[in-house]
Amino acid sequence: MALTGRTALLAAIGALPVGILAPSWTGMLAVNAPLSLAILCDYALAAPVRTLRFTRSGDTTVRLGDSAEVHLAVTNPSARRLRARLRDAWPPSSWLPGSEQAASRHDLTVPAGERRRVTTVLRPTRRGDRHSARVTVRSYGPLGLAARQGNHDVPWTVRVLPPFTSRKHLPSRLARLRELDGRTSVLVRGQGTEFDSLREYVPGDDTRSIDWRATARHATVAVRTWRPERDRHILVVLDTGRTSAGRVGDVPRLDASMDAALLLTALASRAGDRVDLLAYDRRIRALVQGRSAKDLLPAVVDALAPLEPELVETDARGLSAAALTHAPRGSLIVLLTTLEAAPIEEGLLPVLPQLAKRHTVLVASVSDPRTEAMTCARGTAEAVYEAAAGTQTQAQRRRTGEQLRRQGVTVVDANPENLAPALADAYLALKAAGRL
């Protein structure tokens, strides 16, 4: 039996002798029999907790930063009215700091044989699956002097999806894509172009584009034009090894890479290309392939939601083998990883020739804007050391990028805010150049 705050108040003002708070029921009854009897009656009239029945409904997914509503229906099968205080417990990351107590506790009254519903509003602060913990109910008697308390397991899961903040850049990139499809043509055929039309030669056109057969049939010199080919294959590879766990500002590198992957997926699927996703460190953590354009983005978002960095060194040979297995020849492989010198030189560079021989490779990496700010530090010895360290870090990243470019790799290096649009721009540039 739980003694309520009202009972404690009576004890404090002297209406209830202190002895009533002793664990011995005999002692309590001996000290103040009328009040003890009232407490016992109040406890007896409180609705039982064990027989309560619960059902859940509501949201099962929510984007990080948005709110989700989870409904809990409480059925009271007993013959007594339920007057209760209910706590619907969830992990701490299900709410903003400091708001858990107000959001998870509910007062409700359920008449005998009826049902009532309470709603818990979640606002998660981390990606992944949030599982409900136990439901605790404290059932009060009519006088509020005593209460019954019990716990129930009522499982429910809410999957917290990546926020996809870069979707604001999608309309402008789609406009450029429509312009590329409708008005842009190239004269020299690339691996990602198909024949579009013939037009009259003008000075400055590449002579390799002249169609001599068409020219022989007409009085003017005709040249072929090509347009970017649709239905190309793109494999987005997320490196989930230890380097993806580093935080840049308030954002883990992996989350910034996810955001860039989502924007590229949305853009490429609108362009008519086929997009697959592979997450890898020492084994495959997530794989999405063969989805239609309609189902692709939801499937990728759902696969990315529970991903967390693994504190292991990425197996570059295993990653390369997985990419070669899941990407048909002539694909664009977009590798979202680090540009730190050691992982690239010891891991990626030895296996890169095999990838670049069969595919077009693009490497995208998250840079730290704090490093650029450090290079401008002056005024004290500590600031000068910071500037030297920042300059050295930037120089190493540039050298690593140049090593990759010499292997024919396109490199995108941008801070978390600009990585997604920069990657989308690189994809459109490859389209325009006929390389995809």
Secondary structure, 3 states (H helix, E strand, C coil): CEECHHHHHHHHHCCCCHHHHCCCHHHHHHHCHHHHHHHHHHHHHCCCCCCCEEEEEECCEEECCCCEEEEEEEECCCCCCEEEEEEECCCHHHCCCCCHHHHHEEEEEECCCCEEEEEEEECCCCCEEEECCEEEEEEECCCCCEEEEEEEECCCEEEEECCCHHHHHHHHHHHHHHHHHHCCCECCCCCCEEEEEEEECCCCCCHHHECHHHHHHCCCCEEEEEEECCCCEEEEEEECCHHHHCEECCEEHHHHHHHHHHHHHHHHHHCCCEEEEEEECCCEEEEECCCCHHHHHHHHHHHHCCCCCCCCCCCHHHHHHHHHHHCCCCCEEEEECCCCHHHHHHHHHHHHHHHHHHCEEEEEEECCHHHHHHHCCCCCHHHHHHHHHHHHHHHHHHHHHHHHHHCCCEEEEECHHHHHHHHHHHHHHHHHCCCC
